[in-house]
Amino acid sequence: MKHLAPGPALQPPFAPVEQTWTPSSWRDRPVAQQPDWPSPDDLDRVTKTLTGYPPLVFAGEARALRERLARVARGEAFLLQAGDCAESFEAFSADAIRDKLKVILQMAVVLMYSAGVEVVKVGRIAGQYAKPRSSSTETVEGVELPSFRGHLVNDIAFTEAARLADPERLLTAYHQSSATLNLLRAFTKGGFADLRRVHAWNQEFVASSAEGRRYEQMADEIDRALRFMAACGVLSGANPQLHEVDFWTSHEALILGYEEALTRRDSITGDWYDCSAHSIWIGERTRQLDGAHVEFFRGVQNPIGCKIGPTATPDEVVALCDALDPHRQAGRLTLITRMGATAVEEALPPLLEAVRDSGHPVVWACDPMHSNTFTAPNGRKTRHFDDVLAEIAGFFRAHDRVGTWPGGVHVELTGDDVTECLGGGDEVSNDDLDTRYETMCDPRLNARQSIDLAFRVAELLRHR
């Protein structure tokens, strides 16, 4: 199989970053999935305001995540990236943030304790306010309006006023992201994430389920282990790994004007960082090699991701690696595959081989959600839990075949007791979908399904 050589891939339009890249150089490229802002002057005023705001995250935090992801790339750790499909301005609350974090902490401790692997915890949170759309418009009963693009851009209500792209929403997104980050830092560093509170993370509606009972049994074992270590004099207050966790934020960096406005030059290294999140990713719809998103991403030094679907060719994926990670730095680039349960074992191995042979030390993560979406008889978009598990299992088998490390999972979930994905321990059926279908865009796993998924992934990791 012929692959693109590293040298030619770095020729224009991928010349060295320090010579050609600026935070605004993406504006000279074709740009996809951007809203039709009604007033360029209003947009310019808002982005200039954002430029003067403090960064939401700091370059040093992004570098620390990059170091942890380098361990994932080397097969020494596992990436758990999880959270909402699209955050909501209206559903913003301390309880919602806490409950989402609870589920991610539960999943992480299941993976660590059951599989004996370090887990890098990254949330789809504090910035996941924009969504790509397959069509720029939506028609309901003969009325055509702009598509809902997430609360960063417009509102989900099907009215002309609600669907108008509003630049003021960029400011709201910034302030809500800031508040979310403040709360996450308080929870993860202020005692909530203490491993001695492992029982307290189990929510009431989960605890009575089979998944919750299995989790409680594991929590009992952790408690006994901690008591034994304390009796042996091993534990003390100087063990921060037991009392707090490192937790990073991420989102799809879709609306490039917002991302540009929050890009800052690090005073220590002189490098540019997108300070809207610790990590950002490019979606499957915006990964064009000559496009604006690849141009923007290649210049910021955050750890970055790129979604890869079943139609991607080995040459395309290696060319993306050459453009986004020309220096082949472990922890820089995560390739997030979204192949579908029936396609993953055939489509993924050629990509794994091509990237491995090219020398790019990427993190491979599995998004088992997006290519397993279908419409239920009642018209609801949904996914079946069995399909989600099947894609993850196929992802592991593909890596086993090639001899590479299945580095992580990337899932959409919520801490709420929703009925959006079929199956799971409670056997959510088509008839149940209307009971608590609350997502604005894509269906999410509920807490029970998420914990069950963590136990299943832990079993796959143990088998390796």
Secondary structure, DSSP 8 states (H G I E B T S, - for coil): -----HHHHTSTTS--HHHH--TTGGGGS---S----S-HHHHHHHHHHHHTS--SS-HHHHHHHHHHHHHHHTTSEEEEEEE-SS--STT--HHHHHHHHHHHHHHHHHHHHHH--EEEEEEEBSS------SSSEEEETTEEEE----TTT--SSSSTTTTS--THHHHHHHHHHHHHHHHHHHHHHSSTT-GGGGGGGS-HHHHTSHHHHHHHHHHHHHHHHHHHHHHTT---TT-HHHH---EEEEEE---HHHHHHTEEE-TTT--EEETT-SEEEE-GGG--TTSHHHHHHHH--S-EEEEE-TT--HHHHHHHHHHH-TT--TTSEEEEE---TTTHHHHHHHHHHHHHHHT---EEEE--SGGGEEE-TTS-EEEBHHHHHHHHHHHHHHHHHHT----EEEEEB-SS----SBBTTTTB-GGGTTTS---SSS--B-HHHHHHHHHHHHHHHHH-
